[in-house]
């Protein structure tokens, strides 16, 4: 696939952390440096709640890191802790088998996904938008299209770039997100007629959308009220293959 040979009829652009998987973007660091967990959790809470920018968050994380997250350390983390919500790998495979481009669009590190695809833990997606704060040398298993993400609003710009390169109409884009950090992505999607899916929707995303008159078309999984603690056991009861009818509806418009 190249950027000059459109082949997809629709695009799913989805966040990853606490959206397709119960993990967080800094879990690989806390796996090897558990003492940093409180500080990293606070940084995550602040940028997903739109209190600080993701650029500031990434800078703070880099300052806390006592040593680089090598490929060996990433692999050890994946072997110990990797999981998705039920049905996520199957949903990705289904999309790709139906000529629907599945794009992971996240503040998580590119290196996490490079190792994920290298180890074939999920189907390799054609496009990845992720933070370069952890990145490894290129491998053939990397997605064909890789975009750097420095701020949460880069999600929208990168989705637009992929849709434009592949000739996908904006009303055949499905955006999946969970928190206020996905707010700018949803705001852009609302403006171009995309389908907006809240997955394990947090109060921060509901607040962002309500303040701007943005309609979330579909709520999937457990939706959280203000100050409600996460319930991973409840989240794991939902199978993402149930999103197939939603995606097919928009992909066929």
DRENZATOR-127087 format. One record per atom (N, C-alpha, C): x, y, z. Coordinates in steps of 0.05 Angstrom, whole numbers, padded with zeros to 5 digits, always signed. Layout:
<nodes>
XYZ;...
</nodes>
This chain:
<nodes>
+00017-00024+00000;+00000+00000+00000;+00017+00025+00000;+00010+00044-00016;+00023+00070-00015;+00002+00092-00012;+00012+00116-00006;-00006+00138-00003;-00020+00146-00029;-00011+00134-00052;-00022+00142-00078;-00040+00121-00090;-00046+00100-00075;-00063+00079-00086;-00086+00073-00066;-00107+00090-00066;-00129+00086-00048;-00142+00058-00051;-00147+00046-00029;-00159+00019-00030;-00180+00015-00008;-00184+00034+00009;-00202+00030+00032;-00227+00046+00029;-00250+00034+00038;-00276+00047+00035;-00284+00063+00060;-00270+00059+00082;-00276+00074+00107;-00251+00073+00124;-00252+00089+00146;-00230+00092+00164;-00240+00092+00193;-00228+00074+00209;-00232+00075+00238;-00207+00086+00250;-00210+00108+00265;-00187+00121+00278;-00192+00120+00308;-00177+00103+00322;-00183+00098+00350;-00160+00103+00369;-00166+00114+00392;-00148+00116+00414;-00142+00087+00424;-00122+00084+00440;-00114+00057+00450;-00118+00054+00480;-00105+00070+00496;-00104+00066+00525;-00131+00072+00538;-00141+00053+00553;-00167+00054+00567;-00189+00058+00547;-00184+00051+00522;-00204+00053+00500;-00206+00027+00485;-00184+00016+00477;-00183-00011+00465;-00169-00031+00484;-00155-00020+00503;-00140-00037+00522;-00142-00024+00550;-00141-00040+00571;-00144-00028+00598;-00118-00015+00608;-00097-00016+00593;-00071-00005+00602;-00069+00025+00597;-00048+00037+00609;-00042+00065+00605;-00017+00069+00589;-00012+00093+00578;+00011+00097+00561;+00038+00095+00575;+00038+00098+00602;+00063+00098+00617;+00067+00072+00632;+00050+00052+00628;+00051+00027+00644;+00078+00012+00640;+00090+00014+00617;+00116+00001+00614;+00137+00013+00632;+00134+00039+00638;+00153+00053+00656;+00148+00044+00685;+00123+00043+00693;+00116+00035+00721;+00122+00005+00725;+00122-00011+00703;+00129-00039+00705;+00158-00042+00715;+00175-00025+00704;+00204-00027+00711;+00212-00007+00733;+00195+00013+00738;+00201+00033+00759;+00175+00038+00775;+00166+00019+00791;+00140+00022+00805;+00139+00046+00823;+00161+00056+00832;+00161+00080+00849;+00151+00105+00835;+00151+00104+00808;+00142+00127+00793;+00112+00127+00787;+00099+00106+00795;+00070+00103+00788;+00053+00127+00797;+00055+00137+00822;+00038+00159+00830;+00042+00184+00813;+00067+00191+00807;+00073+00215+00791;+00062+00211+00762;+00066+00187+00751;+00057+00183+00723;+00027+00182+00721;+00014+00171+00741;-00016+00171+00742;-00027+00199+00743;-00013+00216+00758;-00022+00244+00760;-00018+00259+00734;+00004+00254+00720;+00009+00266+00694;-00012+00257+00674;-00018+00231+00674;-00039+00220+00656;-00066+00233+00662;-00073+00236+00687;-00099+00247+00694;-00100+00276+00685;-00079+00291+00687;-00079+00319+00680;-00082+00324+00650;-00067+00308+00633;-00070+00314+00605;-00095+00303+00593;-00105+00280+00603;-00130+00269+00592;-00154+00286+00602;-00150+00301+00623;-00171+00320+00632;-00167+00348+00622;-00148+00351+00603;-00143+00377+00590;-00134+00398+00610;-00120+00390+00631;-00109+00409+00650;-00081+00418+00641;-00065+00399+00630;-00039+00406+00618;-00039+00395+00590;-00021+00406+00573;-00018+00395+00546;-00003+00369+00546;-00007+00353+00525;+00007+00328+00523;+00037+00333+00520;+00044+00354+00506;+00073+00361+00503;+00086+00365+00530;+00072+00379+00548;+00082+00383+00575;+00083+00357+00590;+00063+00340+00586;+00062+00314+00599;+00086+00297+00591;+00091+00296+00565;+00113+00279+00555;+00140+00290+00565;+00142+00316+00567;+00167+00328+00578;+00171+00320+00607;+00150+00321+00622;+00151+00313+00651;+00159+00283+00654;+00147+00266+00636;+00154+00238+00637;+00183+00233+00630;+00193+00246+00610;+00221+00244+00602;+00239+00252+00625;+00232+00273+00640;+00248+00282+00662;+00249+00262+00685;+00227+00246+00688;+00226+00226+00709;+00241+00200+00702;+00245+00194+00677;+00256+00169+00668;+00285+00167+00677;+00292+00147+00694;+00320+00143+00702;+00337+00131+00681;+00325+00117+00662;+00341+00104+00640;+00322+00098+00617;+00332+00095+00593;+00315+00090+00570;+00299+00064+00572;+00276+00064+00559;+00260+00040+00557;+00269+00025+00531;+00287+00006+00535;+00299-00009+00513;+00278-00029+00501;+00285-00040+00478;+00267-00060+00466;+00264-00084+00484;+00285-00092+00497;+00284-00115+00516;+00265-00109+00539;+00266-00085+00549;+00248-00077+00571;+00219-00076+00561;+00215-00066+00537;+00188-00065+00527;+00177-00093+00523;+00194-00111+00512;+00186-00139+00508;+00179-00153+00535;+00195-00147+00555;+00190-00159+00581;+00163-00149+00592;+00157-00124+00588;+00131-00113+00597;+00108-00127+00582;+00111-00129+00556;+00090-00141+00539;+00085-00170+00548;+00107-00185+00553;+00104-00213+00561;+00090-00215+00587;+00094-00196+00605;+00083-00198+00632;+00054-00187+00633;+00049-00165+00617;+00024-00150+00623;+00006-00144+00599;+00014-00151+00574;-00002-00142+00551;-00030-00156+00551;-00050-00140+00546;-00077-00150+00541;-00093-00127+00528;-00114-00135+00514;-00134-00116+00504;-00161-00123+00516;-00180-00106+00510;-00207-00114+00517;-00215-00137+00498;-00235-00154+00506;-00243-00176+00489;-00252-00167+00462;-00244-00181+00441;-00253-00176+00414;-00238-00155+00399;-00218-00142+00411;-00204-00120+00397;-00188-00131+00374;-00171-00151+00378;-00156-00162+00355;-00175-00172+00332;-00196-00184+00340;-00216-00194+00321;-00229-00171+00305;-00235-00149+00320;-00248-00126+00307;-00228-00114+00286;-00203-00111+00294;-00183-00100+00275;-00181-00118+00250;-00179-00144+00255;-00177-00163+00232;-00202-00162+00214;-00226-00159+00227;-00251-00157+00212;-00250-00132+00194;-00242-00109+00205;-00241-00084+00190;-00223-00087+00166;-00199-00098+00170;-00180-00100+00149;-00189-00120+00127;-00204-00140+00135;-00215-00159+00115;-00238-00148+00099;-00249-00126+00109;-00272-00112+00095;-00263-00086+00082;-00237-00083+00077;-00226-00058+00065;-00233-00034+00081;-00232-00036+00107;-00236-00014+00125;-00209-00009+00139;-00198+00014+00135;-00171+00021+00146;-00174+00025+00176;-00160+00010+00192;-00160+00013+00221;-00134+00028+00229;-00138+00051+00241;-00115+00068+00249;-00115+00070+00279;-00092+00064+00292;-00089+00069+00320;-00078+00098+00323;-00092+00114+00339;-00086+00142+00341;-00085+00149+00371;-00061+00151+00382;-00058+00151+00411;-00034+00167+00422;-00036+00174+00447;-00013+00187+00460;+00007+00166+00470;+00001+00141+00467;+00019+00120+00474;+00044+00121+00457;+00066+00108+00466;+00092+00110+00451;+00093+00092+00426;+00105+00102+00405;+00108+00087+00381;+00122+00060+00386;+00142+00061+00403;+00158+00037+00409;+00141+00014+00419;+00120+00020+00435;+00102+00000+00445;+00089-00015+00422;+00080+00000+00402;+00066-00013+00380;+00086-00026+00361;+00110-00015+00358;+00130-00029+00341;+00135-00057+00352;+00138-00060+00378;+00143-00086+00389;+00118-00104+00388;+00095-00091+00392;+00069-00105+00390;+00066-00119+00363;+00071-00104+00342;+00068-00115+00315;+00090-00135+00309;+00114-00129+00318;+00136-00148+00314;+00131-00175+00326;+00118-00175+00349;+00112-00200+00363;+00084-00212+00355;+00071-00198+00336;+00045-00207+00325;+00024-00211+00347;+00023-00193+00366;+00003-00195+00387;-00024-00184+00379;-00024-00166+00359;-00049-00158+00346;-00043-00156+00317;-00064-00155+00299;-00059-00152+00271;-00045-00125+00266;-00026-00125+00247;-00012-00101+00240;-00031-00082+00226;-00034-00058+00236;-00052-00038+00224;-00036-00022+00202;-00051-00011+00183;-00037+00004+00162;-00026+00031+00171;-00039+00043+00191;-00031+00070+00199;-00030+00072+00230;-00009+00086+00239;-00005+00090+00268;+00001+00119+00272;-00013+00132+00291;-00007+00159+00300;-00002+00156+00330;+00023+00162+00338;+00031+00157+00366;+00054+00175+00373;+00060+00176+00399;+00081+00193+00409;+00108+00181+00404;+00127+00198+00395;+00154+00188+00390;+00172+00187+00415;+00161+00191+00439;+00178+00194+00462;+00192+00167+00469;+00181+00145+00459;+00196+00120+00458;+00193+00109+00430;+00215+00106+00416;+00215+00097+00388;+00240+00081+00382;+00236+00059+00367;+00259+00041+00360;+00265+00042+00331;+00288+00031+00322;+00294+00031+00293;+00272+00018+00277;+00268+00027+00253;+00247+00017+00235;+00251-00013+00230;+00228-00027+00229;+00227-00055+00222;+00205-00059+00201;+00207-00081+00186;+00188-00086+00165;+00159-00090+00176;+00158-00097+00202;+00132-00101+00214;+00118-00075+00223;+00132-00053+00221;+00120-00027+00228;+00097-00021+00208;+00077-00005+00216;+00056+00003+00197;+00068+00018+00174;+00054+00018+00151;+00064+00032+00128;+00063+00062+00132;+00043+00072+00146;+00040+00100+00151;+00044+00106+00181;+00064+00121+00188;+00069+00127+00217;+00070+00158+00220;+00055+00168+00239;+00053+00197+00243;+00061+00203+00272;+00077+00223+00275;+00085+00232+00302;+00061+00247+00315;+00057+00243+00341;+00036+00257+00356;+00050+00272+00379;+00048+00298+00378;+00061+00314+00399;+00040+00327+00417;+00016+00332+00407;-00006+00343+00423;-00032+00328+00416;-00051+00329+00434;-00076+00314+00430;-00090+00323+00404;-00087+00348+00397;-00101+00357+00372;-00088+00346+00347;-00064+00334+00350;-00051+00321+00327;-00067+00296+00318;-00084+00285+00336;-00100+00262+00328;-00118+00269+00304;-00130+00292+00305;-00148+00301+00283;-00132+00306+00258;-00109+00320+00260;-00093+00325+00237;-00083+00300+00224;-00076+00280+00240;-00065+00255+00229;-00088+00238+00217;-00111+00238+00229;-00134+00225+00217;-00141+00237+00190;-00141+00264+00189;-00146+00278+00164;-00125+00270+00142;-00100+00269+00151;-00079+00262+00132;-00082+00235+00119;-00089+00215+00136;-00094+00188+00126;-00118+00187+00108;-00140+00199+00117;-00164+00199+00100;-00159+00212+00073;-00145+00235+00073;-00139+00248+00048;-00121+00232+00030;-00101+00220+00042;-00082+00203+00026;-00096+00179+00014;-00115+00168+00028;-00129+00144+00018;-00155+00150+00004;-00162+00175+00001;-00187+00182-00013;-00212+00173+00001;-00212+00174+00028;-00235+00165+00044;-00252+00189+00051;-00278+00189+00044;-00295+00212+00051;-00297+00214+00082;-00300+00239+00091;-00300+00243+00120;-00325+00232+00133;-00347+00228+00118;-00371+00216+00130;-00369+00186+00132;-00346+00175+00124;-00340+00147+00127;-00317+00143+00147;-00314+00161+00165;-00294+00159+00186;-00308+00154+00212;-00298+00134+00227;-00308+00127+00253;-00286+00133+00273;-00291+00151+00292;-00271+00159+00312;-00279+00147+00339;-00260+00133+00352;-00265+00121+00378;-00247+00133+00398;-00258+00142+00421;-00242+00154+00442;-00255+00150+00469;-00241+00157+00490;-00252+00152+00517;-00251+00176+00535;-00231+00194+00532;-00227+00215+00552;-00227+00243+00540;-00223+00263+00557;-00222+00290+00548;-00199+00295+00529;-00178+00278+00531;-00156+00281+00512;-00164+00275+00483;-00187+00260+00480;-00198+00255+00453;-00217+00277+00445;-00222+00297+00462;-00241+00318+00456;-00235+00332+00430;-00210+00342+00425;-00205+00356+00400;-00210+00338+00375;-00204+00312+00378;-00209+00293+00356;-00239+00291+00351;-00255+00289+00372;-00284+00288+00369;-00295+00315+00358;-00283+00337+00366;-00293+00363+00357;-00288+00365+00327;-00265+00357+00318;-00259+00357+00289;-00278+00338+00275;-00282+00314+00286;-00299+00294+00273;-00328+00304+00271;-00338+00318+00291;-00365+00328+00290;-00368+00348+00268;-00347+00363+00262;-00348+00384+00242;-00347+00373+00213;-00338+00348+00210;-00336+00337+00183;-00355+00313+00178;-00373+00308+00198;-00393+00288+00194;-00384+00259+00200;-00363+00256+00216;-00354+00230+00224;-00372+00218+00246;-00371+00192+00249;-00385+00178+00270;-00368+00178+00295;-00379+00187+00318;-00364+00189+00343;-00373+00167+00362;-00353+00151+00370;-00359+00129+00388;-00343+00133+00414;-00358+00134+00436;-00345+00136+00463;-00342+00107+00473;-00317+00100+00479;-00311+00073+00489;-00301+00075+00518;-00314+00062+00536;-00307+00065+00565;-00306+00095+00572;-00327+00109+00564;-00327+00138+00563;-00324+00150+00591;-00304+00168+00593;-00299+00182+00618;-00315+00208+00620;-00318+00218+00644;-00333+00243+00648;-00319+00266+00634;-00293+00265+00632;-00278+00287+00619;-00285+00290+00590;-00291+00268+00576;-00299+00269+00548;-00328+00279+00546;-00345+00269+00563;-00373+00279+00564;-00374+00309+00568;-00358+00318+00587;-00357+00347+00593;-00347+00363+00569;-00326+00354+00557;-00314+00368+00534;-00335+00371+00512;-00349+00349+00506;-00369+00349+00485;-00394+00365+00492;-00403+00363+00517;-00427+00377+00525;-00422+00407+00523;-00399+00416+00531;-00393+00445+00530;-00392+00456+00502;-00388+00438+00482;-00385+00448+00454;-00408+00438+00437;-00428+00426+00449;-00451+00417+00433;-00445+00394+00414;-00426+00377+00422;-00418+00355+00405;-00434+00330+00414;-00446+00317+00394;-00462+00293+00399;-00445+00268+00396;-00442+00252+00417;-00429+00226+00415;-00450+00207+00405;-00446+00195+00382;-00467+00179+00369;-00471+00152+00383;-00450+00140+00392;-00451+00113+00404;-00435+00113+00430;-00446+00102+00451;-00431+00097+00475;-00428+00066+00477;-00403+00058+00479;-00397+00029+00481;-00382+00024+00507;-00388+00001+00519;-00375-00006+00544;-00386+00009+00568;-00370+00011+00589;-00379+00024+00613;-00374+00054+00611;-00394+00070+00616;-00392+00099+00617;-00389+00108+00646;-00370+00126+00651;-00364+00135+00678;-00376+00162+00685;-00386+00164+00709;-00395+00189+00720;-00371+00204+00732;-00375+00230+00738;-00354+00246+00751;-00344+00233+00777;-00318+00231+00779;-00304+00220+00803;-00310+00190+00807;-00322+00177+00788;-00326+00148+00791;-00300+00133+00786;-00292+00116+00804;-00267+00101+00800;-00269+00081+00777;-00247+00075+00764;-00247+00056+00742;-00254+00028+00753;-00269+00014+00736;-00277-00014+00743;-00268-00031+00719;-00243-00041+00720;-00232-00056+00698;-00247-00083+00694;-00256-00094+00716;-00271-00119+00715;-00297-00115+00698;-00310-00093+00703;-00334-00087+00688;-00327-00081+00658;-00306-00066+00654;-00298-00060+00626;-00292-00085+00610;-00280-00105+00623;-00272-00130+00609;-00296-00148+00602;-00320-00140+00610;-00344-00156+00603;-00354-00150+00574;-00343-00129+00562;-00353-00120+00536;-00335-00131+00513;-00348-00141+00492;-00333-00152+00469;-00335-00132+00446;-00312-00124+00436;-00312-00103+00415;-00322-00112+00388;-00326-00137+00384;-00339-00146+00359;-00367-00135+00357;-00378-00127+00380;-00405-00116+00380;-00406-00089+00365;-00383-00077+00360;-00382-00052+00345;-00384-00056+00314;-00383-00081+00306;-00384-00087+00277;-00408-00074+00263;-00433-00076+00273;-00455-00063+00259;-00453-00033+00257;-00441-00020+00278;-00438+00009+00277;-00418+00016+00255;-00396+00002+00254;-00375+00008+00234;-00385+00002+00206;-00399-00020+00203;-00410-00027+00176;-00430-00007+00167;-00446+00003+00185;-00466+00024+00177;-00453+00048+00165;-00432+00058+00178;-00418+00082+00168;-00400+00076+00145;-00389+00052+00144;-00371+00045+00122;-00386+00042+00096;-00412+00036+00098;-00427+00032+00074;-00443+00055+00064;-00440+00079+00077;-00456+00102+00069;-00447+00113+00042;
</nodes>
